[in-house]
Amino acid sequence: MAAVSPSSAVSSFPAPASSPVTPPSRTRVVVIGAGPAGLTVANILRAASVDCVVLETESREFIEQRPRAGFLEEWVVRALQRRGLADRLLRNTEMHGEFEFRFAGERHRFPYGEMTGNRHFVYPQPLLVTDLVRRYADELGGEIRFGVRDVELHAIDTDRPEVSYTDPDTGERRSIVCEAVAGCDGARGVTRASMPPEHAAVARHDYGVGWLALLAEAPPSNDCVVFGVHSRGFAAHMARSPQVTRYYLECPPGDDPENWPHDRVWSELRTRLSADGARPLAEGPLIEKRVLDMHNYVVEPMSYGRLYLAGDAAHLAAPIAAKGMNLALHDALLLGDALVAHCFKADDSGLRGYSAACLRQVWQYQEFSQWLAEVMHGASSGDPFRAASATARLRRIFESPAAAAAFAELYIGKDIDGGGHPGTA
């Protein structure tokens, strides 16, 4: 991160000096980024009659179609349900309570739902974003300014932070004075870059592998998630809808998706997901191919002055354990409640404790993802010791009830921090 003074402006695209400037407007909270975290914060504020404005660099059409994660932990869904934000989700979701590991030509089912009483809800992020936009903007009349450019943060270490941006229609520079800024604009957003480097440390971990993320126009070939542990590399199968399936293939980091034509993809999937008694894969056209480099980071603390980071702006969890969107919503629920308390009760205890409360959950999920990554990638590491250790971990899950119970709780995220979750009675 580039060094900045705490009250200086930070922007990825400096605004032209000749841009007309209009007098600043005012609101109580500016939310930067209209992803799941930002929209959840905005909905909490709007439902509590707290004035806020959401700024988003992309169009509404783009954010409602952008392919992203699709697994929600049950505590997240119940928290959204209590806030009236899960009606369509609950009508259209599929629920999973078990998954299958395939290794050494064997199939091993793991019934974590039966063991914990909790399940995963399969609901792609674009659908959740669509629901949250509709609720906030169309039903509650909340304001989202789409397509804004050159966003800058000013005076975030004061009690009157300001956010400026270029209006996409007029080219004018506009600014908003507020009491707090919710930074929900992702890993490459301006809010993360606005954290002074002498104040915020960034911890990183690189797994040294890539995943080829695939969407296939093909029905699911199994009734649950499948993880294939194989010497040629990890593979995964995850249903997205009755007609579309998500697949992953381990590949070198930075690999070119064009190195993976249709025939090679399906050949590797068949090999890495093979096991006695497994159904043949239902093949179909590949409608998405992109390479994800597996790495994590955590910004600590997640706040500075009147700026509060949430979601990928604060931490990235590789999709190894499907924790990213769940963590983002955990942040958003805590931040939304803390901002409401600030605005209506002059109670800043939630804001003061926000970063610590989030990071406790973040590090639990990061540690579990790292543990699971070694299980998934040990066999293909080329290191006999790592490969054998990964197999030992797998077999312990299926042979030890105590190990199985601990793994199930971590996998589903049930009371993982020992203190419940936002919105819990």
C-alpha positions as CSV (number, residue, x, y, z in Angstrom):
1,M,0.0,0.0,0.0
2,A,1.3,3.5,-0.8
3,A,1.9,5.7,2.2
4,V,-0.7,8.3,2.8
5,S,-1.3,10.8,5.6
6,P,-4.4,9.9,7.6
7,S,-6.4,12.9,6.4
8,S,-5.3,12.9,2.8
9,A,-7.2,11.7,-0.2
10,V,-6.6,8.3,-1.8
11,S,-7.7,7.4,-5.3
12,S,-6.8,4.8,-7.8
13,F,-7.7,7.2,-10.6
14,P,-7.0,10.8,-9.8
15,A,-9.8,13.1,-10.9
16,P,-9.1,15.6,-13.7
17,A,-8.2,19.0,-12.2
18,S,-10.7,20.7,-14.5
19,S,-13.7,18.7,-13.2
20,P,-16.5,21.0,-12.0
21,V,-17.1,20.8,-8.2
22,T,-20.5,21.0,-6.6
23,P,-21.1,21.8,-2.9
24,P,-20.9,18.8,-0.6
25,S,-24.1,17.0,0.4
26,R,-24.6,15.3,3.8
27,T,-25.6,11.9,5.0
28,R,-24.8,9.9,8.1
29,V,-23.0,6.9,6.5
30,V,-21.4,6.4,3.1
31,V,-21.2,2.7,2.0
32,I,-18.6,2.2,-0.7
33,G,-19.3,-1.0,-2.7
34,A,-22.5,-2.7,-3.5
35,G,-21.6,-6.3,-2.9
36,P,-23.1,-8.6,-0.3
37,A,-21.3,-6.8,2.6
38,G,-22.1,-3.2,1.5
39,L,-25.7,-4.0,0.6
40,T,-26.3,-5.8,3.9
41,V,-24.9,-2.8,5.9
42,A,-27.1,-0.5,3.8
43,N,-30.2,-2.5,4.3
44,I,-29.7,-2.6,8.1
45,L,-29.2,1.2,8.1
46,R,-32.2,1.9,5.9
47,A,-34.5,-0.4,7.9
48,A,-33.5,1.6,11.0
49,S,-34.1,4.9,9.2
50,V,-30.4,5.9,9.2
51,D,-29.6,8.1,6.2
52,C,-27.0,6.5,4.0
53,V,-25.7,6.5,0.4
54,V,-24.1,3.6,-1.4
55,L,-21.5,4.3,-4.1
56,E,-20.7,1.6,-6.6
57,T,-18.2,1.8,-9.6
58,E,-20.1,-0.8,-11.7
59,S,-23.6,-0.8,-13.1
60,R,-26.6,-2.5,-11.5
61,E,-26.7,-5.0,-14.3
62,F,-23.0,-5.9,-13.8
63,I,-23.3,-6.6,-10.0
64,E,-26.4,-8.6,-10.4
65,Q,-24.8,-10.9,-12.9
66,R,-21.2,-11.2,-11.7
67,P,-20.4,-14.9,-10.9
68,R,-19.2,-15.4,-7.4
69,A,-19.6,-17.7,-4.4
70,G,-22.7,-19.7,-3.7
71,F,-22.5,-21.5,-0.3
72,L,-24.0,-19.8,2.8
73,E,-23.7,-21.2,6.3
74,E,-27.0,-21.7,8.1
75,W,-26.3,-19.1,10.8
76,V,-25.8,-16.5,8.0
77,V,-29.1,-17.4,6.4
78,R,-31.0,-17.2,9.8
79,A,-29.5,-13.8,10.6
80,L,-30.6,-12.5,7.2
81,Q,-34.0,-14.1,7.7
82,R,-34.5,-12.3,11.0
83,R,-33.9,-9.0,9.2
84,G,-36.3,-9.8,6.4
85,L,-33.5,-10.2,3.8
86,A,-33.8,-13.9,3.0
87,D,-37.4,-14.4,1.7
88,R,-36.5,-15.2,-1.9
89,L,-33.4,-17.1,-0.8
90,L,-35.4,-19.5,1.4
91,R,-37.9,-20.1,-1.4
92,N,-35.3,-20.9,-4.0
93,T,-32.4,-22.4,-2.2
94,E,-31.1,-26.0,-2.1
95,M,-29.7,-27.3,1.2
96,H,-26.7,-29.5,1.7
97,G,-25.9,-31.4,4.8
98,E,-23.2,-33.7,3.6
99,F,-20.3,-33.9,1.2
100,E,-18.1,-36.6,-0.3
101,F,-14.4,-37.0,-0.3
102,R,-12.9,-39.1,-3.0
103,F,-9.3,-40.4,-2.6
104,A,-7.5,-43.6,-3.4
105,G,-10.4,-44.7,-5.6
106,E,-12.8,-44.7,-2.6
107,R,-15.9,-42.6,-1.8
108,H,-16.3,-41.3,1.7
109,R,-19.6,-39.5,2.7
110,F,-19.4,-37.0,5.5
111,P,-22.9,-36.1,7.1
112,Y,-21.9,-32.8,8.8
113,G,-25.6,-31.7,8.8
114,E,-26.6,-34.7,10.9
115,M,-23.7,-34.2,13.2
116,T,-24.2,-30.4,13.8
117,G,-27.9,-29.8,13.1
118,N,-26.8,-27.2,10.5
119,R,-26.6,-27.1,6.7
120,H,-25.3,-25.1,3.8
121,F,-27.7,-23.2,1.6
122,V,-26.8,-23.1,-2.1
123,Y,-27.6,-19.6,-3.4
124,P,-25.3,-17.9,-5.9
125,Q,-24.0,-14.5,-4.9
126,P,-25.6,-12.7,-7.9
127,L,-29.0,-13.8,-6.7
128,L,-28.3,-12.6,-3.2
129,V,-27.0,-9.2,-4.5
130,T,-30.2,-8.9,-6.7
131,D,-32.4,-9.5,-3.6
132,L,-30.4,-7.0,-1.5
133,V,-30.5,-4.3,-4.2
134,R,-34.2,-4.8,-4.7
135,R,-34.9,-4.6,-1.0
136,Y,-32.7,-1.5,-0.3
137,A,-33.4,0.5,-3.5
138,D,-36.7,-0.6,-4.9
139,E,-38.7,-1.4,-1.7
140,L,-37.1,0.9,0.9
141,G,-36.1,3.7,-1.4
142,G,-32.5,3.7,-0.5
143,E,-30.0,5.5,-2.7
144,I,-27.3,3.7,-4.8
145,R,-25.2,5.8,-7.1
146,F,-23.9,3.4,-9.8
147,G,-21.0,3.9,-12.2
148,V,-19.2,6.5,-10.0
149,R,-15.5,7.1,-10.8
150,D,-12.4,8.4,-9.1
151,V,-13.6,7.8,-5.6
152,E,-11.5,9.5,-2.9
153,L,-11.6,9.5,0.9
154,H,-10.8,12.6,2.9
155,A,-10.3,13.3,6.6
156,I,-11.1,9.8,7.8
157,D,-9.3,10.5,11.0
158,T,-11.8,13.2,12.0
159,D,-15.4,13.2,13.0
160,R,-16.4,14.7,9.6
161,P,-15.0,12.3,7.0
162,E,-15.8,13.1,3.4
163,V,-16.1,11.0,0.2
164,S,-15.7,12.5,-3.2
165,Y,-16.3,11.0,-6.7
166,T,-16.9,11.9,-10.3
167,D,-20.5,11.7,-11.5
168,P,-20.7,9.4,-14.5
169,D,-23.4,11.4,-16.2
170,T,-22.2,15.0,-15.8
171,G,-18.5,14.6,-15.1
172,E,-18.9,16.8,-12.1
173,R,-16.9,16.2,-8.9
174,R,-19.3,15.5,-6.0
175,S,-18.7,15.0,-2.4
176,I,-20.5,13.7,0.7
177,V,-19.8,14.7,4.2
178,C,-20.7,11.9,6.7
179,E,-20.2,10.5,10.1
180,A,-18.7,7.1,9.0
181,V,-17.6,5.3,5.9
182,A,-18.2,1.6,5.4
183,G,-15.5,0.2,3.1
184,C,-17.0,-2.7,1.3
185,D,-15.4,-2.3,-2.1
186,G,-13.2,-5.5,-2.3
187,A,-9.6,-6.3,-2.5
188,R,-8.8,-3.7,-5.1
189,G,-11.0,-0.9,-3.8
190,V,-10.0,2.5,-2.7
191,T,-11.0,2.0,1.0
192,R,-8.4,-0.6,1.7
193,A,-5.7,1.6,0.1
194,S,-6.8,4.4,2.4
195,M,-5.7,2.7,5.5
196,P,-2.3,4.3,6.6
197,P,0.4,1.6,6.3
198,E,1.9,2.6,9.6
199,H,-1.5,1.8,11.2
200,A,-2.7,-1.3,9.4
201,A,-0.6,-4.5,9.0
202,V,-1.4,-6.9,6.2
203,A,-0.8,-10.6,6.9
204,R,-0.6,-12.8,3.8
205,H,-0.4,-16.4,3.0
206,D,0.2,-17.9,-0.5
207,Y,-0.8,-21.6,-1.0
208,G,1.5,-21.9,-4.1
209,V,-1.3,-23.4,-6.2
210,G,-4.0,-22.1,-8.6
211,W,-7.6,-23.3,-9.1
212,L,-9.2,-23.3,-12.5
213,A,-12.8,-22.2,-11.7
214,L,-15.3,-23.6,-14.2
215,L,-19.0,-23.3,-14.8
216,A,-20.5,-26.0,-16.9
217,E,-23.9,-26.0,-18.6
218,A,-24.5,-29.5,-17.3
219,P,-26.7,-30.9,-14.5
220,P,-24.9,-31.9,-11.2
221,S,-23.4,-35.4,-11.3
222,N,-23.8,-36.0,-7.6
223,D,-26.3,-35.0,-4.9
224,C,-23.7,-33.2,-2.8
225,V,-20.4,-31.4,-3.0
226,V,-17.5,-33.7,-4.0
227,F,-13.8,-33.1,-3.2
228,G,-11.4,-35.2,-5.2
229,V,-7.9,-35.6,-3.7
230,H,-5.6,-36.9,-6.4
231,S,-1.9,-37.0,-7.2
232,R,-2.6,-35.1,-10.4
233,G,-4.2,-32.3,-8.4
234,F,-7.3,-31.4,-6.4
235,A,-10.8,-31.3,-8.1
236,A,-14.2,-30.3,-6.9
237,H,-17.8,-30.6,-8.0
238,M,-20.5,-28.3,-6.6
239,A,-24.1,-27.9,-7.8
240,R,-25.2,-24.3,-8.6
241,S,-28.6,-25.1,-10.1
242,P,-30.4,-28.0,-11.8
243,Q,-28.8,-27.0,-15.1
244,V,-25.4,-25.5,-14.0
245,T,-22.5,-27.1,-12.1
246,R,-19.4,-25.4,-10.6
247,Y,-16.1,-27.4,-11.0
248,Y,-12.6,-26.6,-9.8
249,L,-9.3,-28.1,-11.0
250,E,-6.0,-27.5,-9.3
251,C,-3.5,-25.9,-11.7
252,P,-0.3,-23.9,-11.6
253,P,-0.7,-20.4,-10.2
254,G,-1.0,-17.9,-12.9
255,D,-2.0,-20.5,-15.5
256,D,-3.7,-19.4,-18.6
257,P,-7.4,-20.6,-18.9
258,E,-6.8,-21.1,-22.6
259,N,-4.4,-23.9,-21.7
260,W,-7.5,-25.8,-20.7
261,P,-9.7,-26.7,-23.7
262,H,-12.9,-28.6,-23.3
263,D,-11.5,-32.1,-23.8
264,R,-8.6,-31.5,-21.4
265,V,-10.9,-30.2,-18.7
266,W,-13.3,-33.1,-18.8
267,S,-10.5,-35.6,-19.0
268,E,-8.9,-34.2,-15.8
269,L,-12.2,-34.0,-14.0
270,R,-13.0,-37.6,-14.9
271,T,-9.6,-38.8,-13.7
272,R,-9.4,-36.7,-10.5
273,L,-13.1,-37.4,-9.4
274,S,-13.1,-41.1,-10.2
275,A,-14.0,-43.6,-7.5
276,D,-15.6,-47.0,-7.3
277,G,-19.4,-46.7,-7.7
278,A,-19.4,-43.0,-8.7
279,R,-21.8,-41.9,-11.4
280,P,-20.2,-40.7,-14.7
281,L,-19.9,-36.9,-14.9
282,A,-22.6,-35.1,-16.9
283,E,-20.6,-33.1,-19.4
284,G,-21.6,-29.8,-21.1
285,P,-20.3,-26.6,-22.5
286,L,-18.0,-24.6,-20.3
287,I,-19.5,-21.1,-19.8
288,E,-16.8,-19.8,-17.5
289,K,-13.1,-20.5,-17.2
290,R,-10.8,-18.4,-14.9
291,V,-7.7,-19.1,-12.8
292,L,-7.7,-18.2,-9.1
293,D,-4.4,-18.0,-7.4
294,M,-4.9,-19.4,-3.9
295,H,-3.9,-16.9,-1.3
296,N,-5.2,-15.2,1.8
297,Y,-4.7,-11.9,3.5
298,V,-6.0,-10.1,6.6
299,V,-5.8,-6.4,7.3
300,E,-5.4,-5.7,11.0
301,P,-7.1,-3.7,12.5
302,M,-10.1,-3.4,10.2
303,S,-10.8,0.2,11.1
304,Y,-9.1,3.6,11.2
305,G,-10.7,6.8,12.4
306,R,-14.2,6.8,10.9
307,L,-13.4,4.2,8.2
308,Y,-14.6,0.6,8.8
309,L,-13.6,-2.2,6.4
310,A,-15.8,-5.2,5.7
311,G,-15.5,-8.2,3.4
312,D,-12.7,-8.6,0.9
313,A,-11.6,-5.0,1.6
314,A,-10.4,-6.3,5.0
315,H,-9.6,-10.0,4.4
316,L,-9.5,-12.5,1.6
317,A,-10.2,-16.2,2.1
318,A,-9.4,-18.4,-0.8
319,P,-12.5,-20.5,-1.8
320,I,-10.9,-23.6,-0.3
321,A,-13.5,-23.8,2.6
322,A,-16.3,-21.6,1.1
323,K,-15.8,-19.1,3.9
324,G,-15.4,-15.8,2.0
325,M,-19.0,-14.6,1.6
326,N,-19.9,-15.9,5.0
327,L,-17.1,-13.8,6.6
328,A,-18.2,-10.8,4.6
329,L,-21.8,-11.1,5.9
330,H,-20.5,-11.6,9.4
331,D,-18.6,-8.3,9.1
332,A,-21.7,-6.5,7.6
333,L,-24.1,-7.7,10.3
334,L,-21.8,-6.5,13.1
335,L,-21.0,-3.2,11.4
336,G,-24.6,-2.4,10.5
337,D,-25.7,-3.0,14.1
338,A,-22.8,-0.9,15.4
339,L,-23.6,2.0,13.1
340,V,-27.2,2.0,14.1
341,A,-26.2,2.1,17.8
342,H,-23.9,5.0,17.0
343,C,-26.6,7.0,15.2
344,F,-29.5,6.4,17.6
345,K,-28.0,5.8,21.0
346,A,-24.6,7.6,20.7
347,D,-23.2,4.2,21.7
348,D,-19.9,3.7,20.1
349,S,-18.9,0.5,21.9
350,G,-19.8,-1.6,18.9
351,L,-17.7,0.5,16.6
352,R,-14.8,0.5,19.0
353,G,-15.0,-3.3,19.3
354,Y,-15.9,-3.9,15.6
355,S,-12.4,-4.9,14.4
356,A,-11.6,-7.2,17.3
357,A,-15.0,-9.0,17.0
358,C,-14.6,-9.5,13.3
359,L,-10.9,-10.6,13.4
360,R,-11.7,-13.3,16.0
361,Q,-14.0,-15.0,13.4
362,V,-11.7,-14.2,10.5
363,W,-8.7,-16.0,12.0
364,Q,-10.7,-19.0,13.0
365,Y,-11.9,-19.4,9.4
366,Q,-8.4,-18.7,8.0
367,E,-6.9,-21.3,10.1
368,F,-9.5,-23.9,9.1
369,S,-9.0,-23.0,5.4
370,Q,-5.2,-23.5,5.7
371,W,-5.8,-26.9,7.4
372,L,-8.2,-28.0,4.7
373,A,-5.9,-26.8,2.0
374,E,-3.2,-29.1,3.1
375,V,-5.7,-32.0,3.0
376,M,-6.7,-31.1,-0.5
377,H,-3.3,-30.3,-2.0
378,G,-0.9,-32.6,-0.1
379,A,-1.4,-35.5,-2.5
380,S,-0.3,-33.4,-5.5
381,S,2.5,-31.6,-3.7
382,G,5.3,-33.9,-4.9
383,D,6.4,-34.3,-1.3
384,P,5.8,-37.9,0.0
385,F,5.7,-36.6,3.6
386,R,3.0,-34.1,2.9
387,A,1.0,-36.6,0.8
388,A,1.0,-39.2,3.5
389,S,0.2,-36.6,6.2
390,A,-2.8,-35.4,4.2
391,T,-4.1,-38.9,3.9
392,A,-3.7,-39.5,7.6
393,R,-5.8,-36.3,8.3
394,L,-8.5,-37.6,5.9
395,R,-8.7,-41.0,7.5
396,R,-8.8,-39.6,11.0
397,I,-11.9,-37.6,10.0
398,F,-13.7,-40.8,9.0
399,E,-12.3,-43.1,11.7
400,S,-12.4,-40.9,14.9
401,P,-15.8,-39.6,16.1
402,A,-14.1,-36.8,18.1
403,A,-12.1,-35.7,15.0
404,A,-15.2,-35.9,12.9
405,A,-17.3,-33.7,15.3
406,A,-14.6,-31.0,15.5
407,F,-14.2,-31.0,11.7
408,A,-18.0,-30.8,11.1
409,E,-18.3,-27.8,13.4
410,L,-15.5,-25.9,11.7
411,Y,-16.8,-26.8,8.2
412,I,-20.3,-25.5,8.9
413,G,-19.2,-22.6,11.0
414,K,-21.5,-23.4,13.9
415,D,-20.7,-21.1,16.9
416,I,-17.1,-21.2,15.7
417,D,-16.1,-18.4,18.0
418,G,-18.0,-19.7,21.0
419,G,-20.1,-16.6,21.3
420,G,-22.8,-17.0,18.7
421,H,-23.3,-14.8,15.7
422,P,-24.8,-11.5,14.8
423,G,-28.6,-11.4,15.1
424,T,-28.6,-14.4,17.4
425,A,-31.3,-14.1,20.1
